[in-house]
Amino acid sequence: MTIKSKREMRSGIEIDLTGPEGNAFALMGFAKKFSTIVLEIDPDPIIEDMMSSDYEHLLEVFEKHFGEFVTLYR
């Protein structure tokens, strides 16, 4: 058994953009889930904004809405 210090605690959710969770459809699925369950808001405007341009825009929108509790890694 290993006991770690509190400084080593990870908080939030981490998504590896180079893996299967990083594709656009998976990220929109996360956005829908986080909007509905965590933020309790309508996900449709967020999803529409994510789909309105390219992948980089999708990431910017995701970060804008969920960056407080989700960390994206490239």
PyMOL commands that set and color helices and strands:
alter all, ss='L'
color gray80, all
select helices_A, chain A and resi 6-8+20-22+24-39+44-51+55-66
alter helices_A, ss='H'
color red, helices_A
select strands_A, chain A and resi 13-16+70-73
alter strands_A, ss='S'
color yellow, strands_A
deselect
rebuild
show_as cartoon
